[in-house]
Amino acid sequence: MDDQFEELVDDLLPWLLEESMPAVRHLALRDLLGRAADDPEVCLAREAATRADPIAAILAAQDPEGWWVKPGAGYGPKYASTVWTLVFLDQLGADGTDPRLRTGCEYLLDHTQTTSGGFGAIASGEARPAPSTAIHCLNGNLLRALIGFGWLHDARVLRSIDWQAAAITGEGAIQFYRSSRPGPGFRCGANDGRPCAWGATKAVLALARIPSDQRAPLVQRAIEASVMFLLSRDPARADYPMGYGNTKPNGSWFRLGFPSGYVTDVLQVLEALCEAGAAGDPRLGPAIEWLLAQRDDRGRWANRYAYVGKMIVDIDVPGRPSKWVTLRACRVLRAVAVARGQSPSTAPS
């Protein structure tokens, strides 16, 4: 199937580029056709996406102060509060220059970042979370969103980057806590102290979003260590370290979905590895074959983890063909095709 990846993506492009879902169209133009952010079609699609649901409904639910559902650190309730809403808005391709999003990001930085630089998770209350609550999956999700929204050079975001990289490698004055991060290398209190591949995937997606020529040596070392960990197992099997006596991977690994919260699926591991520059690694082969086997008879992917009834607005119908999951898969296939020497897709819009 290697020589057919480009053709497969091209066949799906007309469906993904339909104007009926401008948010998908916006990202397909940008990520699959390689259009620049200031390309007229991209700008029109991004503007249309802002006016349409789900982005419009999510932004309409925001409090003028910047939070969603209730003020404070914003981790709960899942998955409609400030933390998750900003993560999902980034995945939807929301316009980071929108004043409402700027207000939301500022509120997040003022209320969710710990004194260590990492983002922390607390269930309730308006106080800042303690450094012991900062975890890889949350920090990676939020850091990726903030970078995507244009905050890379904000001093607070740079502190989060430093925390993320140091928490991976163990370098510097980073502190570890038995309850949350017992040590470097993605060890997680929620995984019985063992390395957590869900956290690793989110961390890679965040750090790899930093342009390669702007990565500090520590960040590059953290990315390399993360890629090594994710490729230490076959992503198609997802038998990463499991705590508490578990012998089988969590079933969520094999339920492709959108959007992505703290749960990770096989496709997101592929996304992370591709963004980190490993798209051409032959060890991705079984996972790519697994991904292709998940298509329906029209070559589309279904949403089997849709967070229905949990978000501010539902995005997909569970089990039905999903433009969002298909877009995710096409990004990976395009990256792999390019890494293996094929030309990027140039199909007309």
N, C-alpha and C positions, 0 to 999 in steps of 0.2 A: 504493500500500500504506500510505500515511501514516495514514489513518483506520482501519486495521485492526490497528495495532500492539497496542492494548489488548486487542482480541479474541483476537489470536494468543497473547498472554501468558496470558490467562484460560483458553484452551483447554489450555495446557500445565500450568497450576497443579495440577490433581488429580494428575498424574504426579509432579511435583516435591514435592508435599506428602505423598506416601506415607510411612507410618511405617517402612517397610523400610529406608530410608536416612535416619536421623535427622539427619545432618550437613547433607544437602541440604535437608531439611525446615526445619531451624533457620534457614538462610540465606534460604530462600524466604519464610518467615514474616517475617523481618526486612527483607529487601531488596525483595521484590516486593509484599508486603502492608503494609509500613510499620509492622509491630508494634514496640513499644518493647522494649528489652532486658529489662525486668522484667515483661513480659506473661507470664501463667502458661503459655500454650502455648509461647512462646519459651523460657522457662526449662526446661520439661520436655523440649523437643526438644534443647536444648543439653546438658542432663544426660545424655540418652540417647545423644547423639553422643559424649560423653566415654567412655561405657562400651562403645561399639561400634567396630569397625574401620571405617576405617583409623586413626582417632585413638588408640584404645586400644592397638593394636599398636605405633604409633610411640612413644607415651609409655612403654610397657613396655620398649622397647629402650634407654631413656636410662640412662646411668650416674648413680648418686646424686650425683656432683659437678656434673652438669648437661650434660655433653657426650654426643654420639652418635658411635659408631664408634671414635673415638680422641680423646684430649685435644689441646688446642692451638687454633690459630686457626680451624679447622673448615671450611675451604673444600673440602678433599678428604677422602675420595673423593666425587665427584659420583655420585649425588645423595642420599646417605644420611647425610652428615656433619652437624655441628651447624648450619652456616650454612643449608644447603638445607632441613634438617628444620624449622627455625623458620619459614622462608619458607613452606613448604608447610603447616605447621600453621595459620598465619594464613589462608591461602587456604581451608583446610578449616573455618574458623570455630571453631577450638579456643578453649576458655575461658581467657582471659588471667589469671584469678584462680586457676587451678589451681596449687598449690604447685610441681608439677614444671615447669610452664611458667615460673613466676617464677624458679626456679633456673636453668633453661636460658637465659633472657634475661640474668640476672646474669652467668652464665658467658660468654656472648657478649660482653657489654660489657667484661668484664675481659680478654678474650683476642683479640678481633678488631678492636677500634677502634684506629686509629693515633693518634699524638700530634697529628695535624692535626685530628682529629675525624671524618674519613671512615673508613669500614670498608674494610679492605684484604684482598687475596687472596694467600695464599702456599700453595704446594702441600703443604708438610710442615713439621714442627717445631713446638715449643711456644712459641716467642718471638712477641711481638706483631709483626704485619706493619709494614713501614716506610711512611711517608706516601706514598712514590712508588707504592705498590701500591693505593691507594684509587681506586676507579673508580665511575662513575655507576651502572652496572647493579647492582652488588653493594650499594652504599650505598643506592640507591633501594629495592631489595627488602627489605633488612634494616630500613631506617628505616620503611617502610610497616608491616612486621610489628610492630615495637616500638610504634609509635603505636597499631596495632590492639589490641595486648595491654595498653594502658593506661599506657605509659611516656612519654607526650608531655612531661610536665613534669620528667622526670629530667634533671639537668644534662648528662649525657653524651649523651642523645638531642638535647637542644637544641644541643649542639656539632655533632652530625652534621647537623642541619637547617641550621645556619649554613654548614657546609662545603659541603653540597649546593647551597645557593642561590648562594654565592660562586663555586663552581666552574662554575656555569652562566653567571653574569653577568660574572665576572672582577673583581668589586669586592673591595676590601679587600686583605688581605695573603696571599691564596691563592697557593700555589706550583703551578707546572705542570711536568710531566716528559715528556720526549720519548717514553719507553717506555710511558706509560700515559695521561696527559692532557696533550697538547702545548699546549693552550690552552682558553679558554672556549668556550661554545656547543657542548658535547658532543663536542669533538674527542677522538678515541680512538686510542691507539697500536695497538690491534688492528684498527682500520679504516683503517690507512695514514695516520693523523693527521687523517682527515676526521671530520666530525660523525656520530655514531652514533645512529640513531633508536631502536635497542633501549635504549640507555642513557637517552635522553630520555624514553621511555615509562615506564621504571621510576622515573625521578626525578619525573615528573609525578604518578604514582600515589602516591608518598610525600608530596610537598609538598601535594597537593590533599586529603590526608586530614586535614590540620590544619584545624580549624574556621575559616571565613573571618574571623570576628571576632578570631581569635588569631594571624593571620599578620602577621609583621613586614613592613614595606615592602619589604625586600630579598627576602623569600620571595615576595611578590606579584609583584614584578618578574621573578623567576626563573620563576614559573608562566607569566606572560604571554609571556616569551621562548620558553619551551618549547612552548606552544601554537602560537605563530607558526611555530616550526620544524616541528612535526608537520603543520601545515596548509600548509606551503610545497610539499608534494607531495600528490597524491591518495592517501590511505591505501589505497584499493583497488588501486592499482598498486604502492605501496610502493617506488617507485624513488628512495629516499633516497640520499644520497651513498654510493658504493661504492668501496672502495680496491683496490689491487693489480690494477688493470686489469679488474676485474669490470664487466660491462655489463648483467647481469640480476640482479634482486633474489634474495636467498637464498630457496630454495624453502620454508623454514620459515615465511616470512610467511603462506603460504597453506594451512598445515596446522593447523587449529584443534585445540587440545589443552587438557589439564589434568593436573597443575598447571602453573604457568608458572615456569621457571627464568630463565636469562639470555636465552634466546631469546624473541622477541616475535612475535606474529601480528597480522593485520589487526584482529581483534576486540579485542586488548589496546590497540591504539592508540585504537580507539573508546571503550573503557572509560576510558582516561586522559583523553581529551578531554571525555567526559561528566562525569567527576568534577571536571574543572577548570572546568566551567561552559560548555562549548562545545557542549552537546548539540543546540542549535537552529541551529548553523551550517550553512548550506546546502551547504557543501563536504563535509559528511559523507555527502551523498546517495548517491554512487556506492558508497561502502563499505558503506552500509546495504543497498543493493540486492545487492551481492556477498554479504553475510552471509545475506540471505534466500534466495539461490540455493543455499546450501550445505545447506539442510534436506533431510531425506528425505521420503518420501511421507506421513509422519505428522506432519510439521512439527518434527521433532527434529533435533538436531545430533549428529554423531559425534565421537569423540575420535580424532584422527589424529596426536597427538603425546603419548603417554601415559607415557613414561619406564618402560615395563615392564621389570622385572628390574633396574632401577637404584636404586629407592627401597627403603626398609625394608619396605614392603608395597605391592603393586600396587593401583591405585585403579580402573582401567577396563580393559576389553578393547579393544585398538586396533581402530578401524574400526567399532565397534558404537555404537548410539545411547547418548549419555552424558548423564546428568542434570547432571553438572558443567558440561560445555560448554554445554548448553542453558540452565542457570541463568545462565551468563556472558552469553549472547546475550540472554536475557530482561531482564536488568538494563539492558543498553544500549537495547533497544527501549522499555522503560518510560521510561527517562530522556529519550529522544528524543520519545516521545509527550507527556510532561509539558511538555517545552520547547516543543513545537509547539502547546500549548494544550489538550491532552486531559487528562482527569482521571486520576489514578492508579487502578490496578486495585483494585477492592473485592470481588473474587470471594470467596465464603466458603471457609474451609479445610475 
